[in-house]
Amino acid sequence: MSDQMLAEAYKLGEDHKLEQFVVTLKVNYKPSDLFYALYLSAAVPTIIILLVFGFFCSINVSMSSTAYYALVGVVSVLYLSILAVCWLRDYKPLLLPMRKDLHVHVYTAGFICVAGNQVEVVRWEQMRRVSYRRATTFKNHDPASVVKVWRQDGKKFVFNAAIKHVDILGQLVEREYQKRNQQLPSTIKKKKTSLS
């Protein structure tokens, strides 16, 4: 982490009184993300155009078997190349360049989400709802992990594998939410008896 980001974390934490600074999690943006975005924006429309062209040609014009096989071959190669690129990227979600400066400063009393010039503060007690979908594989960093946090004012924050080590945030948010929203066993028993 750069000195500038560390200074920003301490200043924001002090300004918003979020107690002790813990860690900063940031987007892991690479030039390959831009290549992937450009490749998808060219390959997917090409597949759609070829499929529509093949459909109209098969209805209006009799296609030779060679042209038909060539069309199917090109569409198949493009589709398989998209799958190969996704596999090489470990199926990470597509990250748009305008989100590459997104980072989250985590403190003992909450977190601050910074995207460009926009700063959003979420204290642990302000969380109305939390959804943390864990990774399904045994890797340390899996793109399937998604953390969603709803603040009491209705604002929703979504963090996925674009943020390196997003599972740290997910586990922390889930733990803090459960700590503040656990019902006492006596309260649960009263609710059950009143329903029956």
C-alpha positions in Angstrom: 0.0 0.0 0.0 1.3 3.4 -0.9 2.1 6.1 1.7 -0.5 8.4 0.2 -3.3 5.7 0.7 -2.1 5.0 4.2 -2.2 8.7 5.0 -5.7 8.9 3.5 -6.8 6.0 5.7 -5.6 7.6 8.9 -7.1 11.0 8.0 -10.5 9.6 7.1 -10.6 7.4 10.2 -9.8 10.3 12.4 -12.3 12.6 10.6 -15.1 10.1 11.0 -14.0 8.7 14.4 -13.9 5.1 13.4 -11.3 4.2 16.0 -8.3 2.1 15.1 -7.3 1.5 11.4 -7.1 -2.2 10.5 -6.4 -2.7 6.8 -7.0 -1.3 3.3 -8.5 -3.6 0.6 -8.2 -2.3 -2.9 -9.1 -3.3 -6.5 -6.6 -5.5 -8.1 -6.8 -3.9 -11.6 -4.4 -5.2 -14.3 -4.0 -4.3 -18.0 -5.3 -7.7 -18.8 -8.7 -6.5 -17.5 -8.8 -3.9 -20.3 -7.8 -6.5 -22.9 -10.6 -8.8 -21.6 -13.1 -6.0 -21.8 -12.1 -5.1 -25.4 -12.0 -8.7 -26.4 -15.5 -9.4 -25.0 -16.9 -6.2 -26.6 -15.6 -7.5 -30.0 -16.2 -11.2 -29.7 -19.8 -11.3 -28.3 -21.3 -9.0 -31.0 -19.4 -10.9 -33.7 -21.0 -14.2 -32.5 -24.5 -12.6 -32.4 -24.1 -11.1 -35.9 -22.8 -14.4 -37.4 -25.7 -16.3 -35.8 -28.3 -13.8 -37.1 -26.6 -13.8 -40.6 -26.6 -17.6 -40.6 -30.3 -17.8 -39.6 -31.4 -15.4 -42.3 -29.2 -17.1 -45.0 -30.6 -20.5 -44.1 -34.2 -19.1 -44.5 -33.7 -17.0 -47.7 -30.7 -18.5 -49.4 -29.7 -22.1 -49.7 -26.2 -22.3 -48.0 -23.7 -24.7 -49.3 -22.5 -27.2 -46.7 -19.0 -25.7 -46.8 -20.4 -22.2 -45.9 -22.5 -23.7 -43.2 -19.6 -25.6 -41.6 -17.4 -22.5 -41.9 -20.0 -20.4 -40.1 -20.4 -23.0 -37.4 -16.6 -23.3 -37.1 -16.1 -19.5 -36.7 -18.8 -19.2 -34.1 -17.5 -22.2 -32.2 -13.9 -20.9 -32.2 -15.1 -17.5 -30.9 -17.2 -19.1 -28.2 -14.3 -21.4 -27.1 -11.9 -18.5 -27.1 -14.2 -16.5 -24.8 -14.2 -19.5 -22.4 -10.4 -19.9 -22.6 -9.9 -16.2 -21.8 -12.3 -16.5 -18.8 -10.5 -19.6 -17.6 -7.1 -17.9 -17.9 -8.5 -15.0 -15.8 -9.9 -17.5 -13.2 -13.4 -16.4 -14.1 -12.9 -13.1 -12.3 -15.8 -10.6 -12.9 -15.3 -8.0 -15.6 -13.9 -4.9 -14.0 -14.5 -1.6 -15.7 -11.5 0.9 -15.8 -13.6 3.6 -14.0 -13.7 1.3 -10.9 -10.0 0.7 -10.7 -9.5 3.3 -7.9 -12.1 1.7 -5.6 -10.7 0.8 -2.2 -12.1 0.1 1.3 -10.4 1.2 4.6 -11.5 -1.1 7.4 -11.5 0.1 11.1 -12.5 -1.3 14.4 -15.8 0.7 14.3 -16.7 0.3 10.6 -15.4 0.8 7.1 -15.0 3.6 4.5 -15.6 2.9 0.8 -13.7 5.3 -1.5 -14.4 5.5 -5.2 -12.8 8.5 -6.9 -13.8 11.6 -4.9 -16.8 9.8 -3.4 -16.4 8.7 0.3 -19.1 6.5 2.0 -18.9 5.7 5.7 -20.5 2.6 7.2 -20.4 2.0 10.9 -21.0 -1.5 12.1 -24.1 -0.4 14.0 -25.5 1.2 10.7 -25.6 -2.1 8.9 -29.3 -3.0 8.3 -28.5 -6.2 6.3 -25.5 -8.2 5.2 -25.1 -10.9 2.6 -21.8 -12.7 2.2 -21.5 -15.5 -0.4 -18.4 -17.4 0.2 -16.2 -18.9 -2.5 -17.0 -22.5 -3.4 -13.5 -23.6 -4.2 -10.5 -24.1 -2.0 -8.4 -21.2 -3.4 -7.3 -18.3 -1.2 -8.8 -15.8 -3.7 -11.9 -16.9 -5.5 -14.0 -14.8 -7.7 -17.2 -16.3 -6.5 -17.0 -14.4 -3.2 -19.5 -11.5 -3.0 -20.1 -9.2 -0.1 -23.3 -7.0 0.0 -24.0 -4.5 2.8 -27.1 -2.5 3.2 -26.8 0.6 5.3 -29.8 1.8 7.4 -30.6 4.6 5.0 -31.0 2.0 2.2 -27.7 2.5 0.4 -26.3 -0.8 -0.9 -22.6 -1.6 -1.2 -21.4 -4.6 -3.3 -17.8 -5.9 -3.2 -16.6 -8.8 -5.3 -13.4 -10.5 -6.3 -12.3 -7.4 -8.1 -11.1 -6.4 -4.6 -8.1 -8.4 -3.5 -8.8 -10.5 -0.4 -12.5 -9.6 -0.4 -13.1 -12.6 1.9 -11.4 -10.6 4.8 -14.1 -7.9 4.4 -16.9 -10.5 4.1 -15.9 -12.4 7.3 -15.4 -9.2 9.2 -18.7 -7.6 8.1 -20.6 -10.8 8.8 -19.1 -11.2 12.3 -19.8 -7.6 13.2 -23.4 -7.8 11.9 -24.1 -11.0 13.8 -22.5 -9.6 17.0 -24.9 -6.6 17.0 -28.0 -8.4 15.8 -28.1 -11.7 17.7 -31.3 -12.3 19.6 -31.3 -13.7 23.1 -32.5 -17.3 23.4 -35.3 -16.2 25.7 -36.6 -13.7 23.1 -36.6 -16.5 20.5 -38.5 -18.9 22.8 -41.1 -16.2 23.5 -41.7 -15.7 19.8 -42.2 -19.4 19.2 -44.7 -19.9 22.1 -46.7 -16.9 21.0 -47.1 -18.3 17.5 -48.4 -21.7 18.6 
